[in-house]
């Protein structure tokens, strides 16, 4: 364990002293602060001389403002953090011929890959905590509302989900770093995965849903069950993307008024009456219960990616040349 901590400290020193990490951190922090300022200013104008609703503090993270909400921004650009931290984790050591020196030290071989992954997770935690604290402080100045205990708990769960989400991309990038000797190749492969999940999975989900559960838009009012089946099929296919898992889970956690992850629901008169009568926000436990499958899936795919990287690294030969 001491050897793994030593590798982790060495990697942390490399991350925090690198120019690319500094530029990436300040860029993401600056954009996040701009988004929070725009959203906070808009909320301040809307809530002026009006009784502030409950959970207004969480609107800093869920309201889109003029461009993107913080949830959408992290969903799109959070993978870049994981990719930058891990795309050269192992092949950089190979290219500089320092991997054999690390392996020759009196430490277990698996401590190398474990320490690198742990250092990446610690760096992600530091970045996300700093961003959330800065946005929270700015929100306190702009809207003048102190978050309640449940809002703090929801923000902590949001932080945990974001860490595992970016950790998945860290695992993907380390996997490519172990698999490819070229740093450029591993970076391009990780970016290709990001493009695939962000662009092609949503488009492919719509195309496949139309093939599996087709319906005529002109007759949608006469056969609403076909519309619902098409939407459910599209939704099931889109869940292949970790971006969808992250967006839906964080939206439910940070927006207590959201009671389902479904975007289209077929309701009868009794369901509509029930919803109109019970408009209270969900409790924290109820929100967690709704997104629990999403959370388990995010944790599982993160661990699977790292496990594959671990297995490949332990089977590879380390040469001194």
N, C-alpha and C positions, 0 to 999 in steps of 0.2 A: 504493500500500500504506500509506503514511503517513496518508492521509486515512481509510482504513478503521480503522486503529488508533486514530485520534482519535475517530471515532464510537463505537468499541467502548469506549474509556475513558469517554466521556461516558455511555453506556448503563450501564456498570458502576457509575458513581457514582450514577446514578438508582436502580438496583436496590438497592444496598447501603444507600442512605440512605432508602429508602421504608419506611413503616410496615407496609404489607401484606407486604413481603418479610420483615421482621423477625418479624412475628407468625407467618407461615407457616413460616419456618425453625425457630423455637423450638417451635412446635407439633409439627412432624414430628420434630424431635430429641427432644422430651420423650416422645412416644409410642414412638419407636424405643428409647429408653433404658428405658422401662417394660417393653416387650416383652423386651429383652435381659436385664433384671434378673430377670424372671419365669422366663425360660428358663434363665438361668445358675444361679439358685437351685435350680430343679428338677434340673438336671444335677448340681449339687454334692451334692444329697441322694441321687440315684440312684447316683452314682459313689463315694460314701463307702465307704472300706475295700474298694474294688474296683479291680482293675487297669484303668486308663483305656484305652479302645479308641483305635485310630488315627483321626485326623481328628476328634477330639472338639471341637476349637476351631471347626470349621465348623458344628457343631450349634447354635451360638449364632444362626446365620442361617437354618437350615433347620427347627429344631424349632418346632412351633406353640405350645408352652406351653399356656396356658389359653384364648387367643383366636386370635391370628394369628402366623405366623412373620414374620420381617422380609421375606422374599421376597414373601409374600402381601400384606403391608402396602404395600410399594413398588409392587407390581403394581396395587393398587387405588387408592392415593392419590398415587403418583408422577406420574400425568398431571396432577393439580391443580397441581403445580409448574410444568410446562411451560405449562399454560394461563394461570396467573397471570403468568408472565414474558413471554408473547407476545400476549395477546389485544388489547392496546392499543398494540402496538409502532409501528404506522404511523398508525392512525386517531386516536390521541392527538395526534400531530404535526399532523394535519389540523385537528382541532377547536381546537387552540391556535394555529393558523396559523404554526407554526414549521417545517413541512416545506419550504415555499418558501424560507425562509431557509437551511436546510441545503443545498437544491439549488443555491442561488445562490453557495455557497462554491466556491473553486477545487479541488473534488474531483470525481471521477467519480460519476455518479448511482448506479451499482450499489454503490458503497462504503457507501451509507446502509443498504440492506437487508442487505448482507454484514456490516457492523459490528454491526447489531442482532442478527442470528442468532448471530454469534460471541460477543457479550457474553452472550447467553442461555446458550450452551453453557458458557462459562467459569463463570457463576454456578452452573449445574447441577453442574459438576465440583467447585467449592468446597463445595457443600452435601453431595454424596454422599461426598466424601473426609472431611469433618468427621464425618458420621454414622458411617461405617465405622470411623474411628479412635476415636471415642468408645465405640462398642460393643465394639471390640477391647480397649480399655483396661479397660472394665468387666468384660469376660470374663476378662481376666488376673487381676483382683482376685478374682473369684468362684470360678472353677474352677481357677486356678493352673496352667494349662497354656500353655506357650509354643508358638505355631504354628510348624510346620516350614516349610522352603522351598517345598514343593509347596502347602501351605495358603496361603501368602502369594501365590503365583502364581495360585492359583484365586480368591483374593479380588480380585486385580488384574483378572482377566478378568471377574469379576462386576461390578466397578466400571465397566469398559468397556461391558458389556452394558447396565447401568442407565443410563449416560450416553446411549447411543444410543436407548434406549427412551424416556426422558424427552425427549430431543431430537426424537423423532418428534412428540410432543405439542406441543413448542415450534414445530415446523414447521407443524403443523395450525393452531395458534392464530395464528401470523403470517400464514398463508394467509387465514384469516377476517378478520384485521385489515386486510389489503390489500384484500380483496374487499368488505367492508362499511364504510361510513363511521361507523356507530354503534358505539361501544365495547360497549354492552349487547348489541347483536345479535351481534357477534363472540364475546363471552363465552358467550352462550346457545348459539350454534352449536357452539362447542368442547365445552361441557358435554353437549350433545345427542349428539355423537360419542362422548364417553366413556360415556354411558349406553347407547348403542347397542351398542358393543363389549363392555361389561361385562355387560349384562343380556340383550339381545335376541339377540346372536350365539350364546351357549351354548344358549339355549332354542330358537332357530331351527334350530341344528345337530341337536338331538335330534329335532325334528319332521320335518325333511327327511330325516334318516337313516331314520326309520320309514317314510317314504313311498318312498324309493329302495330300501332293503333291509329290508323288513318281516320280522318273525319272531314266532312265538307263544311268549311267555315260559313257558307251561306245557309246551312241547315243546322247550325249549332244550337239554336234555341229549341229546335224540335227533338234533338238528341243530346241533351247536356251530359249524359253519362259517357258518351264517346269523347267529349272534350275533357272530362275529368280523367278518363283512362289515358288519353294522350299526354296530359300534363303529368300524371303520376309516372308514366313511363319515362318521360323526359327527365323528371326529377330523379328517378332511380338511377338513370345512366349518368347524370351530371354529378352524382355523389361519388363517382370514381375520382373526381378532382379534389385534392385536399383544400383548394381554395374555396370550394363550395362548402365543405365541412366547416372550415374556419369561419366563413362569413355567416352561415346560418347559426352556428353555435354562439358566436359572440353577439350577434344581433338579439338573440333570445335572452342571453344573460344580461346585456346592458339595456334592454328595453322590456321592462316588466309587463307592458301592455300587449306585447306580442305573445299570443297563446299557442301558436303552432308554427312549424317550419313550412307548412304547405302554403303555396301562393294561390291555389285555387281549390275551393271546397264547395261541394254540392250539399246544400242545406235545405231542409224542409221548413214548414212554418213553425213547428215546435222548436227546432234548433235556433231559428232566428229569434223567436221569442225568448229563449233561454239566454242567448248572447246579449240581447238588449236589456235584460233584467240584471245580468251579472257582468258588469263592466269594471270590476275591481282589478287592480294589477295582480299579477301572480306573485306568490311568495318566492323567496330565493330557492327553497327546496323544490318547488314545483317547476321553476325554470330549469334547474339542474336536471330534474327528472326528464324533461322534454329533450334536452340535448345530450343526455348521458351516452347514447350510442355514438354520437359524433365525437365526444370526448374520448371514449374508449378507442375508437378507430384512429384518431390522431395519435394517441399514445402508442397504439400497436404498430402503425406504419413507421413511426419514428424509430421504435426499437427494432423492427424488422430490417430497416435500412442499415442501421448500425450493426446488427448481427451479421448481415451479409458481408459488410465491409470487414468486420472482425474475422470472419471465417476465411475470406480471400487473403487478407493480410497474413494470417497465421500460416497459410499454406505456401506463401510466396518465398522464394529464395532471396536472401540478402547477401549480396557480394560486396567485397571491399573495393572493387574496381569500378 
